[in-house]
Amino acid sequence: MIEKIKKKSKKVTVIVILGFITIWLIISGLVYFLSPGYVFEINNSKNPTYDFQYETVFLKNNAGNSIEALYLKNPTSKDVILFLHGSDGRKPDLLKRMMQHANVFSPAYPGYSLSEGYP
């Protein structure tokens, strides 16, 4: 009797584990195939245009590449916001709103905007 319960318990455990693995594989497959519609499209514009005043600054990184950065001056503030943006790029409306409160310094990643190097 105990042997039957142990065998049945093992069988149920195996079925549950296989069920979880199957569900995990199905969900992983859906996420993998549907993800391009949910991931930001990379904006690698070499000619950014903004409708506000800014200064373009070029710095050198450790690899010797020239890194482009925007500097937006707020004459009434001594504070500086370091704006490191994601793959969606610098949002002009967000930059304008930040500039109302402080100076804004926003470097581009290597290989993006006017920066040299490999992304």
C-alpha positions, 0 to 999 in steps of 0.5 A: 500500500505504501509502495503504491502511494510512493509511486503515485506521489512520484508520478504526480511530482513528475507531472507537475514539474513537466507542467511547469516546464511546459508552461515556462517554455510557452511563455518564454516563446511568446515573450521572445517572439512578441518582444520586438513590438515592445522594445524601443526602436533605437534612434541613432540619428546623426543630425539631432535637431532641437528647437531650443538653445544648447551648446554642443560639447565634445569630450574624449573617453578612455578609448580616445573616442570623441563623445558628443554632449549637449549642454543646456544653460539655465541662467537662473540656476547653478544646479546641473542635471546629468541626463543619461538617456536610454535607447529612445534618445534625448526627448526634446520636451523632457530636456526643455522641462529639465532646463526650466529647473537647472542646467542640463548636461546630456552626453551621448553614448559611443556610436550614437548621435555625433559620438564616435566609437562602437555602440 
